[in-house]
């Protein structure tokens, strides 16, 4: 056997096509006979009546038959149609040419700015990062949002959820963070959004400044469940590529709930039995695999993940919200009551938590944060008594100080959509609030105290 001759001939050898045959279409799934490909393989269906062959992915098996979920509609597919294997490993091409672009789940441009010519294939399911390959989160990542930087300080490599019902400002908050963050690259996955909301987000929320250093992956609600799931995975893979180059990446997925709903549809179509509130077991198996992909490497860059979670009826205990809270490193709760009072961003600091805030903050910041949070908590506990005039001044020094400080704390927490808060100035203002509240405690009980609020120190970037 001449190995040198075999090696020389290999480039000219045509790969063998793996071809199966459609024998049934069941809902969203095409049943294919004689297609020995692994789960996750990409295929195309050779429909002669369509200009482009629809593509799909092997999602399971039923004996010798492969179950293929389509990336587009099943129009024109009939019994006996050939299904041809394309790639055994699902991937997306990634390069710096993606910056400032809007693409679909397959990496195809949607923005009309021309083709993306180069890219290194990045697997949608890369090898898992070992726990000892991860670095300890030690550095803060300023977001430009005062309420987050002061009370819920984010660390590079942290994963945090934004929990809210519809219409309380999730997307607007994401846009503010994307414009104001200190990260090198933003990767934004819009999963299951309404079609009309995508251009609104790009133009009005993200803006040209935010888009310039962002990559946006879109799968709207009218696309197939597989495209919605792949869009989330593609966003993760793109973020991992830039992290591998040593950059600090901000990954945003809006929303994890719609991603879970898409996976539920795939699971039910593949024959999974529904479990908690109709969600299949694969949903709860997939959530940690996706959310754990963010993080900081011991050697290299970081991915800081923001994941929005839709809560039905503002119920934070519904299955997806509950599962996500157990995986993430903290959560930001947007309050409908705050939104109804035109308090934006509608972040409720008492319901929200960042599990790494203390380890990325200095002592002065940590003490000031705890002091102001204690005042807010005291005020909320006494709210009903204050509303009906039943609270007796002097009964609780914290409440007395909180009553005087509350308007100034609220003013500190409010922020216009286009305002970017300077991180050092935010911390100084928080410490000023804490010092002012401390000075008020003796005078508040006597009713002689007055207070002036700190400067918030925001800047308005050009749009």
C-alpha positions as CSV (number, residue, x, y, z in Angstrom):
1,X,0.0,0.0,0.0
2,X,1.5,3.3,-1.1
3,X,0.5,5.8,1.6
4,X,2.1,8.7,-0.2
5,X,0.0,8.1,-3.3
6,X,-3.2,7.9,-1.2
7,X,-2.4,11.2,0.5
8,X,-1.7,12.8,-2.8
9,X,-5.0,11.6,-4.2
10,X,-7.2,12.6,-1.2
11,X,-7.8,16.3,-2.3
12,X,-9.3,15.1,-5.6
13,X,-11.6,12.4,-4.0
14,X,-15.3,13.4,-4.1
15,X,-16.9,12.8,-0.7
16,X,-19.7,10.2,-0.7
17,X,-23.2,11.7,-0.4
18,X,-25.4,10.3,2.3
19,X,-28.9,10.3,1.0
20,X,-32.2,9.3,2.6
21,X,-35.8,9.2,1.6
22,X,-38.8,11.1,3.0
23,X,-41.5,8.6,4.2
24,X,-43.7,10.9,6.3
25,X,-44.2,14.5,7.5
26,X,-45.6,14.7,11.0
27,X,-46.3,18.3,12.1
28,X,-42.9,20.0,12.2
29,X,-40.9,16.8,11.7
30,X,-39.9,15.1,8.5
31,X,-39.4,11.3,8.9
32,X,-36.5,10.1,6.7
33,X,-35.5,6.5,6.0
34,X,-31.9,5.3,5.4
35,X,-30.2,8.5,6.7
36,X,-27.3,7.4,9.0
37,X,-26.3,10.8,10.3
38,X,-25.8,11.9,13.9
39,X,-28.1,14.2,15.8
40,X,-27.2,17.8,15.0
41,X,-26.3,17.1,11.3
42,X,-27.5,19.6,8.7
43,X,-29.4,18.3,5.7
44,X,-31.2,19.6,2.6
45,X,-34.4,18.3,1.1
46,X,-34.2,18.0,-2.7
47,X,-37.7,19.5,-3.5
48,X,-37.9,20.1,-7.2
49,X,-40.8,22.5,-7.0
50,X,-38.9,25.1,-4.9
51,X,-36.1,27.4,-6.1
52,X,-34.0,26.7,-3.0
53,X,-33.8,23.3,-1.3
54,X,-35.2,23.6,2.3
55,X,-32.6,22.7,4.9
56,X,-33.1,20.9,8.2
57,X,-31.4,19.3,11.2
58,X,-31.5,15.8,12.5
59,X,-33.1,16.1,16.0
60,X,-33.7,12.4,16.8
61,X,-34.3,8.9,15.7
62,X,-37.1,6.4,15.7
63,X,-35.5,3.0,15.0
64,X,-33.8,3.2,11.6
65,X,-35.6,6.4,10.7
66,X,-34.2,9.9,11.2
67,X,-36.3,12.7,12.5
68,X,-35.5,16.0,10.7
69,X,-36.7,19.4,11.8
70,X,-36.9,21.9,9.0
71,X,-35.3,25.4,9.1
72,X,-38.1,26.6,6.8
73,X,-41.6,25.6,5.8
74,X,-42.4,22.1,4.6
75,X,-44.2,23.2,1.4
76,X,-43.6,20.9,-1.6
77,X,-42.2,18.0,0.4
78,X,-43.7,14.7,-0.5
79,X,-43.1,11.0,0.0
80,X,-40.0,9.7,-1.8
81,X,-38.2,13.1,-1.9
82,X,-34.5,12.7,-1.3
83,X,-32.8,14.1,1.8
84,X,-29.1,14.8,1.4
85,X,-26.6,15.1,4.3
86,X,-24.6,18.4,4.3
87,X,-22.5,18.9,7.4
88,X,-22.1,16.4,10.3
89,X,-21.5,19.3,12.8
90,X,-23.7,22.3,13.0
91,X,-21.6,25.5,12.8
92,X,-21.7,29.2,11.9
93,X,-19.0,31.2,10.1
94,X,-17.5,33.9,12.4
95,X,-15.1,36.8,11.6
96,X,-14.7,40.5,12.4
97,X,-16.7,41.3,9.3
98,X,-19.8,40.5,11.4
99,X,-19.3,43.6,13.5
100,X,-22.1,46.1,12.8
101,X,-24.1,43.5,10.9
102,X,-27.5,41.8,11.4
103,X,-27.6,38.1,10.5
104,X,-30.0,35.2,10.8
105,X,-29.4,31.9,12.6
106,X,-27.3,30.5,9.7
107,X,-25.0,33.6,9.5
108,X,-26.7,35.0,6.4
109,X,-26.9,38.8,6.3
110,X,-30.4,40.4,6.8
111,X,-29.4,44.1,6.7
112,X,-28.8,44.5,2.9
113,X,-25.2,45.6,3.4
114,X,-23.8,42.9,1.1
115,X,-22.4,39.4,1.7
116,X,-20.1,38.5,4.5
117,X,-17.2,37.0,2.6
118,X,-15.0,35.3,5.2
119,X,-15.5,33.4,8.4
120,X,-14.1,30.6,10.5
121,X,-16.6,27.9,11.2
122,X,-17.5,27.9,14.8
123,X,-19.5,24.9,16.1
124,X,-22.9,25.6,17.7
125,X,-22.0,23.0,20.4
126,X,-18.3,23.4,21.2
127,X,-16.4,21.3,23.8
128,X,-17.6,22.2,27.3
129,X,-15.4,24.6,29.3
130,X,-14.0,22.8,32.4
131,X,-14.6,24.4,35.8
132,X,-10.9,24.8,36.4
133,X,-10.5,26.5,33.0
134,X,-12.7,29.4,34.2
135,X,-11.3,32.4,36.0
136,X,-12.5,34.0,39.2
137,X,-14.6,37.1,38.6
138,X,-12.7,40.1,40.0
139,X,-13.2,43.1,37.7
140,X,-16.4,45.1,37.4
141,X,-18.0,45.7,34.0
142,X,-19.6,49.2,34.0
143,X,-22.9,49.2,32.1
144,X,-23.6,53.0,32.0
145,X,-26.9,52.4,34.0
146,X,-26.7,53.9,37.5
147,X,-29.2,51.5,39.1
148,X,-27.1,48.5,38.0
149,X,-23.6,50.0,38.5
150,X,-24.5,51.2,42.0
151,X,-26.7,48.5,43.5
152,X,-26.2,45.4,41.2
153,X,-22.6,45.8,40.1
154,X,-21.8,43.4,37.3
155,X,-18.5,41.5,37.0
156,X,-16.7,40.5,33.8
157,X,-17.9,37.0,33.1
158,X,-21.0,37.1,35.2
159,X,-24.4,35.8,33.9
160,X,-27.5,37.8,35.0
161,X,-31.1,37.6,34.1
162,X,-33.5,40.4,33.5
163,X,-36.9,39.3,34.7
164,X,-40.1,41.2,33.7
165,X,-43.5,41.0,32.3
166,X,-44.3,42.5,28.9
167,X,-44.1,46.2,28.3
168,X,-41.9,47.3,31.3
169,X,-38.8,48.2,29.3
170,X,-36.6,45.0,28.9
171,X,-35.5,45.8,25.4
172,X,-34.9,49.5,26.2
173,X,-32.7,48.5,29.1
174,X,-30.7,46.1,26.9
175,X,-30.2,48.9,24.4
176,X,-29.0,51.3,27.1
177,X,-26.5,48.6,28.4
178,X,-25.3,47.9,24.9
179,X,-24.5,51.6,24.2
180,X,-23.0,52.3,27.7
181,X,-21.1,49.1,28.4
182,X,-17.3,49.0,28.7
183,X,-17.2,45.6,26.8
184,X,-15.2,45.3,23.6
185,X,-17.9,43.6,21.5
186,X,-21.7,43.2,21.9
187,X,-23.4,40.0,20.6
188,X,-27.2,40.4,20.7
189,X,-29.6,37.5,20.0
190,X,-33.2,38.6,19.3
191,X,-35.1,35.3,19.7
192,X,-38.8,35.0,18.8
193,X,-39.4,38.8,18.5
194,X,-42.2,40.3,16.5
195,X,-40.9,41.2,13.0
196,X,-41.8,44.9,13.4
197,X,-39.9,45.1,16.7
198,X,-36.5,44.3,15.1
199,X,-36.0,47.5,13.1
200,X,-37.4,49.5,16.0
201,X,-34.8,47.9,18.3
202,X,-32.0,48.5,15.8
203,X,-32.9,52.1,15.0
204,X,-34.5,53.5,18.2
205,X,-33.1,51.4,21.0
206,X,-29.6,50.2,19.9
207,X,-28.9,53.1,17.6
208,X,-26.0,53.5,15.2
209,X,-23.5,53.9,18.0
210,X,-24.5,50.7,19.7
211,X,-24.8,48.8,16.4
212,X,-21.2,49.8,15.3
213,X,-19.6,47.4,17.9
214,X,-22.4,44.9,18.0
215,X,-23.4,41.7,16.1
216,X,-27.1,41.1,16.0
217,X,-28.5,37.6,15.4
218,X,-32.3,37.5,14.6
219,X,-34.9,34.8,14.5
220,X,-38.4,36.3,14.6
221,X,-41.5,34.6,16.0
222,X,-42.8,33.5,12.6
223,X,-39.7,31.4,11.9
224,X,-39.5,27.7,12.7
225,X,-38.6,26.6,16.3
226,X,-35.3,25.2,15.1
227,X,-34.3,28.6,13.6
228,X,-35.1,30.3,17.0
229,X,-33.0,27.7,18.9
230,X,-30.1,27.9,16.4
231,X,-30.2,31.7,16.7
232,X,-29.5,31.6,20.4
233,X,-26.8,29.0,19.9
234,X,-25.2,31.0,17.1
235,X,-25.1,34.1,19.3
236,X,-23.3,32.0,22.0
237,X,-20.8,30.7,19.4
238,X,-20.0,34.1,18.0
239,X,-19.4,35.4,21.6
240,X,-17.1,32.5,22.3
241,X,-15.1,33.2,19.2
242,X,-14.3,36.7,20.3
243,X,-13.7,35.6,23.9
244,X,-11.1,33.2,22.4
245,X,-9.3,36.2,20.9
246,X,-8.9,37.6,24.4
247,X,-11.8,40.2,24.2
248,X,-14.4,41.1,26.8
249,X,-17.7,40.3,25.2
250,X,-21.2,41.3,26.3
251,X,-23.8,38.6,25.2
252,X,-27.5,39.5,25.3
253,X,-30.3,37.0,24.6
254,X,-33.8,38.4,24.4
255,X,-35.4,36.2,25.4
256,X,-34.6,32.9,27.1
257,X,-38.3,32.3,27.6
258,X,-39.0,32.2,23.8
259,X,-35.9,30.1,23.3
260,X,-37.3,27.6,25.8
261,X,-40.7,27.7,24.1
262,X,-39.1,26.9,20.8
263,X,-37.2,23.9,22.3
264,X,-40.5,22.7,23.8
265,X,-42.0,22.7,20.3
266,X,-39.0,20.7,19.0
267,X,-39.2,18.2,21.9
268,X,-42.9,17.6,21.5
269,X,-42.6,17.1,17.7
270,X,-39.8,14.6,18.3
271,X,-42.0,12.6,20.7
272,X,-41.0,13.9,24.1
273,X,-43.6,13.8,26.9
274,X,-44.5,17.1,28.4
275,X,-43.4,17.7,32.0
276,X,-43.7,20.9,34.1
277,X,-46.4,23.2,32.7
278,X,-46.0,21.5,29.3
279,X,-42.3,22.0,29.0
280,X,-40.4,18.9,28.0
281,X,-37.4,17.6,29.9
282,X,-35.0,18.6,27.1
283,X,-35.8,22.3,27.8
284,X,-34.5,22.0,31.4
285,X,-31.5,20.0,30.2
286,X,-30.7,22.6,27.5
287,X,-31.0,25.7,29.7
288,X,-27.8,25.2,31.8
289,X,-25.8,24.1,28.7
290,X,-26.6,27.5,27.1
291,X,-26.3,29.7,30.1
292,X,-23.1,28.1,31.3
293,X,-21.4,29.0,28.0
294,X,-20.9,32.6,29.3
295,X,-18.1,33.2,31.8
296,X,-14.5,34.3,32.2
297,X,-11.6,32.2,31.2
298,X,-8.6,31.8,33.4
299,X,-6.5,32.7,30.4
300,X,-8.2,34.8,27.8
301,X,-11.3,37.0,27.6
302,X,-14.7,36.9,29.1
303,X,-18.4,36.7,28.2
304,X,-20.8,38.6,30.4
305,X,-24.3,37.4,29.8
306,X,-27.6,39.3,30.1
307,X,-30.6,37.1,29.5
308,X,-34.2,38.4,29.5
309,X,-36.9,36.2,31.0
310,X,-40.5,36.9,30.3
311,X,-42.7,36.2,33.4
312,X,-46.4,35.5,32.9
313,X,-48.5,37.7,35.1
314,X,-45.2,39.0,36.7
315,X,-44.9,35.5,38.4
316,X,-41.3,35.0,39.2
317,X,-41.9,31.4,40.2
318,X,-43.1,30.1,36.8
319,X,-40.9,27.2,35.5
320,X,-38.5,28.9,33.2
321,X,-37.9,31.9,35.5
322,X,-37.4,29.5,38.4
323,X,-34.9,27.3,36.5
324,X,-33.0,30.3,35.2
325,X,-32.7,31.9,38.7
326,X,-31.1,28.7,39.9
327,X,-28.4,28.8,37.2
328,X,-27.6,32.5,36.8
329,X,-25.3,34.6,39.0
330,X,-28.0,37.1,39.8
331,X,-31.2,38.7,38.5
332,X,-32.6,42.1,37.8
333,X,-36.3,42.4,38.4
334,X,-38.2,45.1,36.4
335,X,-41.2,46.3,38.4
336,X,-44.6,47.0,36.7
337,X,-45.4,49.4,39.6
338,X,-42.2,51.4,38.8
339,X,-43.1,51.5,35.1
340,X,-46.6,52.7,35.9
341,X,-45.1,55.6,37.8
342,X,-42.8,56.4,34.8
343,X,-39.8,55.4,36.9
344,X,-37.4,54.1,34.2
345,X,-35.4,52.0,34.1
346,X,-38.0,50.1,36.2
347,X,-35.4,48.2,38.2
348,X,-36.5,47.2,41.7
349,X,-33.2,47.0,43.7
350,X,-34.9,45.2,46.6
351,X,-36.0,42.3,44.5
352,X,-32.8,42.2,42.4
353,X,-29.5,40.7,43.3
354,X,-26.0,40.4,41.9
355,X,-24.1,37.5,43.5
356,X,-20.7,38.9,42.6
357,X,-21.3,42.5,43.5
358,X,-19.3,42.4,46.7
359,X,-16.3,40.7,45.1
360,X,-16.0,43.3,42.4
361,X,-16.7,46.4,44.6
362,X,-14.3,48.2,47.1
363,X,-15.2,48.5,50.7
364,X,-16.7,52.1,50.5
365,X,-18.9,51.1,47.6
366,X,-20.1,47.9,49.4
367,X,-20.9,49.8,52.6
368,X,-22.7,52.6,50.8
369,X,-24.8,50.1,48.8
370,X,-25.8,48.1,51.8
371,X,-26.8,51.3,53.7
372,X,-29.0,52.7,51.0
373,X,-30.6,49.3,50.4
374,X,-31.4,49.2,54.1
375,X,-33.1,52.6,53.8
376,X,-35.2,51.5,50.8
377,X,-36.2,48.3,52.7
378,X,-37.2,50.2,55.8
379,X,-39.3,52.6,53.6
380,X,-41.1,49.8,51.8
381,X,-41.9,48.0,55.1
382,X,-43.5,51.3,56.4
383,X,-45.2,52.2,53.1
384,X,-48.7,51.3,54.2
385,X,-48.4,53.2,57.5
386,X,-47.0,56.2,55.7
387,X,-49.8,56.1,53.2
388,X,-52.5,56.4,55.8
389,X,-50.6,58.7,58.1
390,X,-50.2,56.2,60.9
391,X,-46.5,56.2,61.2
392,X,-45.1,58.0,64.2
393,X,-42.0,60.0,63.5
394,X,-39.1,58.8,65.7
395,X,-40.3,55.2,65.9
396,X,-37.6,54.0,63.6
397,X,-34.5,56.0,62.7
398,X,-34.0,54.2,59.4
399,X,-37.6,55.0,58.3
400,X,-37.2,58.6,59.4
401,X,-34.0,59.0,57.3
402,X,-35.6,57.0,54.4
403,X,-38.6,59.3,54.2
404,X,-36.4,62.3,53.7
405,X,-33.9,60.5,51.4
406,X,-36.5,58.6,49.2
407,X,-37.0,61.4,46.6
408,X,-33.2,61.7,46.2
409,X,-32.7,58.0,45.9
410,X,-35.4,57.7,43.3
411,X,-33.9,60.6,41.3
412,X,-30.6,58.8,41.5
413,X,-32.1,55.6,40.2
414,X,-34.0,57.2,37.3
415,X,-32.2,57.6,34.0
416,X,-33.1,58.7,30.5
417,X,-32.7,56.1,27.7
418,X,-29.9,58.0,26.0
419,X,-28.0,58.9,29.1
420,X,-24.8,57.2,29.9
421,X,-23.7,57.3,33.6
422,X,-20.0,57.7,34.3
423,X,-19.0,54.8,36.6
424,X,-16.7,56.6,39.0
425,X,-19.2,59.5,39.4
426,X,-22.0,57.0,40.0
427,X,-20.0,55.5,42.9
428,X,-19.3,58.9,44.3
429,X,-23.0,59.8,44.2
430,X,-24.0,56.6,45.9
431,X,-21.5,57.3,48.7
432,X,-22.8,60.9,49.0
433,X,-26.3,59.5,49.4
434,X,-25.2,57.2,52.2
435,X,-23.3,59.9,54.0
436,X,-26.2,62.3,53.8
437,X,-28.6,59.6,55.1
438,X,-26.2,58.9,58.0
439,X,-26.1,62.6,58.9
440,X,-29.9,62.8,58.9
441,X,-30.6,60.1,61.5
442,X,-30.4,62.3,64.7
443,X,-32.1,65.3,63.0
444,X,-34.8,63.3,61.3
445,X,-36.4,62.2,64.6
446,X,-36.7,65.9,65.6
447,X,-38.1,67.0,62.3
448,X,-35.4,69.6,61.6
449,X,-33.5,67.8,58.8
450,X,-33.1,69.0,55.2
451,X,-31.2,67.3,52.4
452,X,-30.0,68.0,48.9
453,X,-29.4,65.2,46.5
454,X,-26.1,64.3,44.9
455,X,-25.3,65.0,41.3
456,X,-26.0,62.0,39.1
457,X,-23.3,62.7,36.5
458,X,-24.8,61.3,33.3
459,X,-23.7,62.0,29.8
460,X,-25.8,62.0,26.6
461,X,-24.0,60.3,23.7
462,X,-24.6,61.3,20.2
463,X,-27.0,59.1,18.4
